Amino acid sequence: MRITFVKKIKLDGSFCKKCNEVQQKMDDAGQMEMIDEVLIADERDPSSPGMELASLYNVAQAPFFLVEKEGEAPVIYTVYFKFVKEVLNQKTQEADELKEILNDNPDLDFL
Amino acid sequence: MADNLVSTVDLDQKLSAQTPQEILAYALNEFDNIAISFSGAEDVVLVDMAYKIAPEKVQVFSLDTGRLHAETYRYLEKVRNHYNIDIDLVYPESDAVNKLVREKGLFSFYQDDHKECCSIRKIGPLRRKLLTVDAWITGQRRDQSPGTRAAIPVIQDDKAFARPGDSLTKFNPLANLSSQEVWDYIRSNDVPYNELHDQGFISIGCEPCTRPTGPGQHEREGRWWWEEATLKECGLHDVNIKK
């Protein structure tokens, strides 16, 4: 299995808030050891590796994870807690995952 | 998966030029296990359109947060009877609601923000429901909240709610419609609508978090009005993603 973690640099040159939060959580939990490669999606540079990957997989959010397993189609995760649960097989709190989904998809509260 | 995603993007471009009915027809034809998310408001047009296209395939669900207006409950029943369809009411986990209310009371969203409550009362049940389908249909429109909905595609690969190792397709057939066009459809087709609309409500959600809006106000101003609008910053700006 190969895992790529994509973080975003915003137009003002700073990392996005969620990217920093996710990075911190992963550092604290020792999960960065499971990451094979970190790519940057630099909004100022459409040809940056992370932006290229986002374009290839039609991902509109950052951070995100690309999980590749031999003989299987690659899978994109845009929800950190879903990635932790399904790929890293670590326990998560449902409340955290639901809040993350809503934060990333504020339109959903209109439903 | 990359191939699927590319085709979803291509499809979005193709479907975006089509009418909501054509988009719905495509969705209902492509998926057998597909459900319409009905909020109890003007997205009833989806139910009406789908019923006229393929009545035998209409599967509708609503998120019953337990905090809806009495008018909305009456309206859900009216729609159920009008079209003679089942509406699957999906409820929040009682333990989660219990914990929230015990710890923070019944109106914590006025002090914190609405997200914790919405997560428990809407997103949790929504996820549970979506784990049972292959595709879903919403009434989301681009004009509902320009800040967050401006980029709503007609069809998308829903990564947030997909089953592990599986895909979930989301359709937004009304994405390109304006509020005026939706209401033109409702009136010209005699579609039943929520009586709250006659009381000045444009956007309808839970009772404590919804209020009527005045002339010239955007419908978003009728929801969570005590919160300041915040800029969403996790999106990758389309202008910078090479197509």
Interface residues (C-beta under 8 A of the other chain):
Chain A: K8 K10 L11 C16 K17 K18 A41 E43 R44 P46 S47 M51 E52 A54 S55 L56 Y57 N58 V59 A60 Q61 A62 A73 P74 V75 I76 Y77 T78 V79 K82 E86 E94 A95 L98 K99 I101 L102 N103 D104 N105 P106 D107 L108 D109 F110 L111
Chain B: M1 A2 N4 L5 V6 T8 V9 S37 S39 L63 A96 H114 K115 E116 C118 S119 I120 K122 I123 G124 L126 R127 T138 Q140 Q144 S145 T148 R149 A151 I152 D157 K159 A160 F161 P164 G165 S203 G205 R223 W224 K232 E233 C234 G235 L236 H237 D238 N240 I241 K242 K243
